[in-house]
Amino acid sequence: MFSLFNRKTDMVTPDEALPGRETPIPTAQTHFVFDRPLKGAAPEGFGQAMFGMGCFWGVERRFWSLPGVWMTAAGYAGGYTPNPTYEEVCTGRTGHNEVVHLVFDPARIDYGDLLQSFWDGHDPTQGMRQGNDRGTQYRSGIYTFTAAQREQAEATRAAFVPRLRAAGFGAITTEICRAPQFYYAEAYHQQYLAKNPGGYCGLGGTGVACPAGAGA
C-alpha cells in the first residue's frame, strides 16, 4: 500500500498507483492561441514531439512561441494511472509527468531546434523537481517518437554534459524514452499563460547554452 509518508519525489510503483478511469477527462476543444481544434488531425508530413520540463504552463508557452510549431497541448504522461486528473497527478500516486505534446512543421523548424529550446529552457540536473516545484510530475524528460529523435536527444545530452559540469552543475537527470500514452490535461490548463498572462511560469534555465545543432 502507498504510504502517506512517501515523499512526492519518490516514484510510485504500478501496484501503488491510483486506478484512474476508462474514459478521458474533459478538455478544451480549441487551441486558445492557434484557434485550431486541439485534437485535430495534423497536416501530412508534420512531426510530433513531447517534453517534460517542470510546470507545463510555462513549457507550453515556450513551444507555441516557436515558428514552425503548429499545435501544443498540456497533459500527463509517463506514469501508470489511465486518464488521470490534475488533482490525482499532484498526489504523486500516478507516476505521471507534466508534459507538453506538440506538432511541428519540419520544413520550418527542425527537431534539433526543439531540443535546443528544451535544454536551454530549464535545469535538467534537478531530479524530481524544477525550481520550487517538487515531485515526480516535474521531472525532466524527452519522449521520442522515432529512432532518429532518440539518437538526437541522446547526442545533445552528451554534448551538454561537459558544459554543465564546467559551470558547476551536477549530472543530467533527464529521462529519454519512447513516447508513452499522452493524456490531455483539463481545459483550464491548456494555453494557461495565454489566458492568464501574469500567471505562474516556473521555468528557469541554467544559463548554460547547449551546443547549437548538436546531434542534428
Secondary structure, 3 states (H helix, E strand, C coil): CCCCCCCCCCCCCCCCCCCCCCCCCCCCCECCCCCCECCCCCCCCCEEEEEEECCHHHHHHHHHCCCCEEEEEEEEECCCCCCCCHHHHHCCCCCCEEEEEEEECCCCCCHHHHHHHHHHCCCCCCCCEECCEECHHHCEEEEECCHHHHHHHHHHHHHHHHHHHHCCCCCCCCEEEECCCCEECCHHHCCHHHHCCCCCCCCCCCCCCCCCCCCC
